[in-house]
Amino acid sequence: MIFDMNLVIRYVRTQTLLPIRVVIPIVVVGELEALSLKNGWGY
């Protein structure tokens, strides 16, 4: 399963675990980093 930013945010907000076989593109990783820094969650 390939996750985009919306799916990752949904899993984080509902505090459920991601499925075992997940592909998170490097672009989504960068977006998550920017979002966490913007919201003051840390690196």
N, C-alpha and C positions, 0 to 999 in steps of 0.2 A: 504494500500500500504506500502511495506517495502522498505525503502530507504537505499542505500549503499552510500559510500563516493562519488562516481562519480556523482550520481544524486544530492546530496546535493550541491556539488561544482557547478554543472551546474545551479541550481536555484539561487545560490548566485551570480554567474557571470552575469546572465541575469537579476538580480534584480527583479525576479518575486516571488510572494508569494507561499508558499508550499500549497498543497491541505489540506483540513480540516482534513481528516483522514489519518495521516501519522504515521508510526512506524519507529523510528530511533534507531537501536540497540546501546547498551552501548559501543560497540567497535568503532562504528562510532563517537560517542561523544568524546571518547578519541583521536581518530585520528584528529578530528576537533580542539580539544584543543591543540594538539601538533603542528598542522599546523599553528594555530593562534599565538602561542608563537614563533615559528620559523620565521614567517614573521613579527613579532613585532606589531601585532594587539592588543595585550593585552590578559588578561585572559578570 
